[in-house]
Amino acid sequence: DKKGKTKKRKIKVFPEDPDFPRIIIESVEFVRNDYPSWPPALHRRIIHEGEDVSDPKAVENLLRRFLRRAWRRPVNGKEIKKWMAHYHKILQQGDSPILALKETLSATLASSNFLYLSEPFNSDKSRKLNAHELAARLSYFLWSSMPDEELFELADSGRLLEPSVLRKQFDRMLADSKADRFAEQFSMQWLDLEGVDRVAINPQYYKDFDNKLKPDMVGETQAFFREILRSNTSALQLIDAEFTMLNASLAKHYGLEGPKSQRFERVSLKGTDRPGGVLGHASTLLAGSDGADSHPIKRAVWIRERLLHDPPNPPPPDVPGVEKSVPNFEKLSIREQIAIHRKKEACADCHRGIDPWGIALEEYDAIGLFREKTARRKKRVSAKTVLPGSHEVSGLIDLQKHLLNGRRDQFSKALVSKLLTYSLGRSLDLDDELLIEKLGEDFAKNGYRLPSLMKNIVTSRPFLSR
């Protein structure tokens, strides 16, 4: 009742075959307005207070304003005329003005002008971006979203094309919290963190593992990249660092003292056995497994593709596996299995340049924890190996040292290339090589700091051109 009390009431039950019509109500649904004000804020952002959507002139102004934001540029009279005709066509079909407007706006969002960053061209020759194209490219690079009003106004005036204004806008946008989206999405794509969800952890070997930990594993790597970006410190820490980013769940998983909440916080690794850098993150180690045990070849290919920008050639077609030709193959240790692969002529050349990179991580299991024996076969692990170039390493720490001392320039070039690809939204070609070299030189001179590299990319010719 109105006082919130429950009372018993008598229910009338009709006869099985009443001699009068009846209606059976299966369910009743009530919809209430839960907004603090009506119309809600999102509605008012499209239809301003006092605008009459039954007035064609008001609809035209609304449409022009909406398309400017949706398409990230001013619209011309021809485009407005086309969509007003669409609006009137729906109106003539008997719909109300508000429904006709809703259908029209929905249709504009199915346009390629909304779905893609439109940069038209009439020839194979490169051209400079106009101010609105540059605003969109900059905004989707740093914010993964449309330009804000300040960026729109600078594009409208053309001032965004001035180098000093562009640099100032870069600084403003990078300082904004929306730039965290860049850190999350770039690290996700570059390091293939989606690989975590492609692996199903085998409960036979990891009975206590909770799949809810997977997002935390990915979150550590994303937060770690964001921290290096925000603190404006050396990106070489991506290879080896004295800290990581943990929440309560992941700290417990690693057996470390850490935050008491689920919010990621910076945690020092000094005095612990936990390695720093992305190679020691549970996200990358889990993605480089088969869910039951480590997978040295997957981990090796990941290192070469993501950290060294040197992906191995794909395996030759129609080469039969060795599993069926070797008795008790599944009972052999990983090293023994890999040794058999190397003896096979069709596999030997490639595997010599791949396998050692993954063997160096053998001391870490499928969920990123240190181990002395394999989960499946209980074989004692060994992370001693010889990398290409006859460089001996024994475990992850040695591998990190080798990457920093012997492969620093290669890692730097890999990061520059991946970041340039992400910013341009296209694959790189030979014409980009000189820029990659110049960006790499400046990256090193500036202490491998990401903001300086990103600003140099934003002011480079390829970023400013189509």
C-alpha positions, 0 to 999 in steps of 0.5 A, spaced: 500 500 500 502 507 500 505 506 506 509 501 504 506 495 508 504 488 505 497 486 506 493 479 504 488 480 499 483 475 497 484 473 490 478 471 485 479 465 481 474 465 475 471 458 473 475 454 468 470 456 462 467 462 463 461 464 459 464 471 458 470 474 454 476 475 458 483 477 458 489 474 461 495 479 463 502 475 463 506 481 465 506 488 466 512 493 465 512 500 469 517 505 466 519 511 470 523 517 469 530 516 474 533 522 471 534 528 476 531 533 471 527 532 464 529 532 459 536 529 461 542 532 460 544 528 453 537 530 450 539 538 452 545 537 448 542 536 442 536 539 442 537 546 446 532 549 451 526 553 447 528 549 440 521 547 437 523 541 433 516 542 429 520 549 426 524 547 419 528 552 421 530 550 428 531 543 425 536 546 420 540 549 425 540 543 430 542 539 424 548 543 422 550 544 429 549 536 430 553 534 424 559 539 425 560 535 432 559 528 429 563 529 422 568 533 426 568 539 421 563 544 418 558 542 413 556 545 407 549 547 404 548 541 400 549 536 405 544 540 410 539 540 404 540 533 403 539 531 410 533 536 411 530 532 405 531 526 409 527 529 415 521 531 411 520 525 407 520 521 414 515 527 416 511 526 410 510 518 412 506 520 418 511 520 424 512 526 429 517 531 428 521 528 434 521 521 431 523 524 424 528 528 427 531 522 431 531 518 425 535 523 421 540 524 426 541 516 427 542 516 419 547 521 419 551 516 424 551 511 419 555 515 414 562 514 413 563 521 415 562 519 422 564 512 422 571 514 419 576 519 419 575 522 412 581 525 409 579 525 401 584 525 396 584 526 388 591 523 387 596 519 389 600 525 391 601 527 398 597 533 401 597 537 407 591 536 412 586 541 413 585 544 420 579 540 421 582 533 419 588 535 423 584 536 429 580 529 428 587 526 427 590 529 433 584 528 438 583 520 436 591 519 437 591 522 444 584 521 446 581 516 442 575 521 441 572 527 438 575 534 438 573 538 444 570 545 443 577 548 444 580 544 438 574 545 434 574 553 435 582 553 433 580 548 427 575 553 425 580 559 425 585 555 422 590 557 427 591 549 429 595 549 423 600 554 426 606 549 429 606 553 436 599 552 437 599 545 435 605 544 440 601 547 445 595 543 444 599 537 444 601 539 451 594 541 453 591 534 451 596 530 454 595 533 460 588 531 460 585 525 463 582 523 457 589 521 454 589 515 459 585 512 453 591 513 449 595 509 454 590 503 455 589 502 448 596 503 445 599 498 450 593 493 449 595 493 441 602 494 441 603 488 447 597 484 444 594 484 451 588 481 448 592 475 448 590 474 455 583 472 454 585 467 448 588 463 453 583 458 458 587 457 464 587 449 465 584 448 472 587 441 473 594 445 474 591 451 477 585 450 481 585 456 485 586 461 479 580 465 478 579 468 471 576 475 475 584 476 475 585 476 468 583 483 467 587 485 473 593 482 469 592 486 463 590 492 468 597 492 471 601 493 464 596 498 462 597 502 468 605 501 468 605 504 461 601 510 463 605 511 469 611 511 465 608 516 460 605 520 466 611 521 470 615 523 463 621 518 465 625 513 461 621 508 456 627 503 457 623 501 464 618 497 460 624 492 459 626 493 466 624 497 472 624 497 480 616 498 480 610 496 478 603 497 478 598 493 483 592 492 486 590 488 492 588 482 488 594 482 483 599 483 489 596 477 493 597 473 486 604 475 486 605 474 494 607 481 495 605 487 500 601 492 496 595 496 496 589 494 500 584 496 495 582 494 487 585 501 485 592 500 481 598 503 485 605 504 484 609 499 488 616 498 489 619 491 487 626 493 491 628 487 495 623 482 492 624 477 487 619 479 482 622 482 476 620 489 473 618 490 466 613 487 461 617 481 460 615 479 468 608 481 468 603 476 468 599 478 462 604 477 457 607 471 461 599 468 461 598 470 453 605 466 452 602 460 455 597 454 453 593 455 459 597 449 462 604 450 461 609 455 458 609 456 451 616 458 449 615 459 442 609 463 443 613 467 448 619 468 443 615 470 437 611 475 442 618 478 444 621 478 436 614 481 434 612 486 439 619 488 443 624 488 437 620 489 431 623 483 428 617 478 427 619 471 424 617 468 418 611 464 418 612 457 418 612 453 411 606 450 408 604 443 409 610 441 414 607 435 418 608 436 425 613 432 429 609 430 435 606 423 431 613 421 429 616 421 435 614 416 441 612 419 447 613 426 445 608 429 450 612 426 455 618 430 453 621 436 457 620 443 453 627 443 451 627 436 449 621 437 444 624 444 441 631 440 440 627 435 436 624 441 432 631 443 431 633 437 428 628 437 423 631 440 416 624 444 414 624 447 422 631 448 424 633 455 421 627 458 423 627 455 430 634 457 432 632 464 431 626 463 435 626 458 441 632 461 445 628 468 446 622 463 449 627 459 453 629 464 457 622 465 460 622 458 462 622 459 470 615 462 469 609 458 469 602 459 465 599 464 470 606 468 471 609 465 477 616 463 478 616 455 478 622 450 478 618 444 475 613 444 469 606 444 471 604 438 466 610 433 466 613 436 473 620 436 469 625 441 472 626 447 468 632 450 465 632 458 463 639 457 460 640 458 453 644 462 447 641 467 444 642 469 436 649 472 436 652 467 441 650 471 447 648 466 453 643 468 458 640 464 464 633 467 465 629 473 465 634 478 469 639 476 464 635 477 458 633 484 460 640 486 461 641 483 454 635 487 451 638 494 455 645 493 453 645 489 446 638 491 443 637 498 446 637 501 439 632 495 436 627 496 442 627 503 441 626 503 433 620 498 435 617 502 440 618 508 435 615 504 429 609 501 433 607 508 436 608 512 429 603 506 426 598 507 431 598 515 430 598 515 423 592 509 423 596 505 417 602 501 416 609 504 415 613 503 408 620 505 406 618 512 405 617 512 413 624 509 414 628 516 415 623 519 419 623 513 424 631 514 424 630 521 426 625 520 431 629 514 434 635 519 435 631 524 438 628 519 442 635 517 445 637 524 446 631 526 450 632 520 455 627 515 451 621 519 454 615 518 451 612 525 451 617 528 447 617 522 442 609 523 441 610 531 440 615 529 435 611 525 431 605 530 432 609 535 428 612 530 423 610 531 416 607 524 415 602 526 421 600 533 418 599 530 411 595 525 408 
